[in-house]
Amino acid sequence: MAENGIIDLHGHIFLEGSMGAAGWCGPSIGTNPDGSPFFQVGNYRLDGVGYRGSIIGDLEVRLAAMDEQGISVQALSPNPLTYLHFIDAQLAIDFCQVHNDELAAQVRSRPDRFVGLGALPMQDVGAACRELRRCVNELGL
């Protein structure tokens, strides 16, 4: 672990366990017929981006990169493509709960190196407040 105390506040994460948690909107990850990877959210498809085994999707790869850069602690946050503020509130609530549970599990695996910033269903202010309280009080994010 880095000894210099550098804290990185901007570390987006891909959480395999949250794929499909937003119903029709996905998200989904896969491989194109030509073998190249894709990431898809709703109708938006990002071709050529391989999250699996990368710094955004693999904590061991991320930790090695953090060590190389002298980063002691990193704040893990949702991939902006999965904010999902445009979908039905209940789908967003469902997605955020699954996402935050997955994120908390990742942070718990290395609490000395990671803190987590949860996803909130901003289409429903009450639900966003409830999920924020759950993130902090139950999940430790």
C-alpha positions in Angstrom: 0.0 0.0 0.0 1.2 3.5 -0.8 2.5 5.3 2.2 2.2 8.9 1.0 -1.5 9.4 1.7 -2.7 10.3 -1.8 -6.5 10.0 -2.0 -8.2 9.7 -5.4 -11.8 10.9 -5.4 -12.6 10.0 -9.0 -12.7 6.2 -9.6 -15.6 4.9 -11.6 -16.4 1.2 -11.3 -18.1 -1.4 -13.4 -20.1 -3.8 -11.3 -20.8 -7.1 -13.1 -23.5 -7.9 -10.5 -25.6 -4.9 -11.5 -26.0 -5.9 -15.1 -29.6 -6.2 -16.1 -30.9 -4.6 -12.8 -32.6 -1.8 -14.7 -35.0 -3.9 -16.7 -35.3 -2.9 -20.3 -32.4 -0.5 -19.9 -29.9 -3.1 -18.9 -27.1 -2.3 -18.4 -25.5 -5.1 -20.3 -22.0 -6.2 -21.4 -21.0 -8.6 -24.0 -19.0 -9.5 -27.1 -19.7 -8.5 -30.7 -19.6 -11.1 -33.5 -16.1 -9.8 -34.3 -14.9 -10.6 -30.8 -14.7 -6.9 -29.6 -16.5 -6.1 -26.3 -19.5 -3.8 -25.8 -21.3 -2.1 -23.0 -24.9 -1.1 -23.5 -27.3 1.1 -21.5 -30.8 1.4 -23.0 -30.3 2.3 -26.7 -26.8 3.6 -26.2 -24.1 1.1 -27.1 -20.4 1.6 -26.4 -18.4 -0.6 -28.7 -14.8 -1.6 -28.2 -14.8 -0.9 -24.4 -13.8 -4.0 -22.4 -14.7 -3.5 -18.7 -14.0 -7.1 -17.7 -10.4 -7.5 -16.6 -9.7 -3.8 -16.8 -9.0 -1.1 -14.2 -12.7 -0.2 -14.1 -13.9 -3.7 -13.7 -11.2 -5.7 -11.8 -10.1 -4.6 -8.3 -6.8 -6.4 -8.5 -5.9 -4.5 -11.7 -7.1 -1.3 -10.0 -5.0 -1.9 -6.9 -1.9 -2.5 -9.0 -2.5 0.8 -10.9 -3.1 2.6 -7.6 0.1 1.3 -6.1 2.0 2.3 -9.3 0.6 5.8 -9.0 1.1 6.0 -5.2 -2.6 6.2 -4.4 -3.5 5.1 -0.9 -7.3 5.3 -1.1 -9.7 5.6 -3.9 -13.4 6.6 -3.9 -15.3 4.2 -6.1 -18.3 5.8 -7.8 -20.9 4.8 -10.4 -20.1 4.7 -14.1 -21.8 7.9 -15.4 -23.5 5.8 -18.1 -25.4 4.1 -15.3 -26.8 7.2 -13.6 -30.1 6.3 -15.4 -31.9 9.5 -14.4 -34.1 9.1 -17.5 -35.8 5.8 -16.7 -39.0 5.0 -14.7 -38.4 5.7 -11.0 -39.1 2.1 -9.9 -36.5 0.7 -12.3 -34.0 3.3 -11.1 -34.7 2.4 -7.5 -34.2 -1.3 -8.2 -31.0 -0.6 -10.1 -29.6 1.7 -7.4 -30.2 -0.8 -4.7 -28.5 -3.6 -6.6 -25.7 -1.4 -7.6 -25.1 -0.1 -4.1 -25.2 -3.6 -2.6 -22.5 -4.6 -5.1 -20.5 -1.5 -4.5 -20.6 -2.1 -0.8 -19.3 -5.6 -1.2 -16.4 -4.4 -3.3 -15.5 -1.7 -0.7 -15.8 -4.3 2.2 -13.3 -6.5 0.3 -10.6 -3.8 0.8 -11.8 -1.2 3.3 -8.2 0.0 3.8 -8.1 1.0 0.1 -11.6 1.9 -1.0 -14.6 4.0 0.0 -17.8 4.0 -2.0 -20.1 6.7 -3.4 -23.6 5.3 -4.0 -26.0 5.7 -6.9 -29.3 7.5 -6.2 -32.6 7.3 -8.1 -32.9 11.1 -8.6 -36.2 10.8 -10.4 -37.9 10.3 -7.0 -36.6 12.6 -4.3 -38.1 10.6 -1.5 -36.6 7.4 -2.8 -33.2 9.1 -3.4 -33.2 10.2 0.3 -34.1 6.7 1.5 -31.4 5.2 -0.6 -28.9 7.7 0.6 -29.7 6.9 4.2 -29.5 3.1 3.4 -26.1 3.7 1.7 -24.7 5.4 4.7 -26.4 3.7 7.6 -26.6 0.1 6.3 -24.0 -0.3 3.6 -21.3 1.9 5.0 -20.9 3.9 1.8 
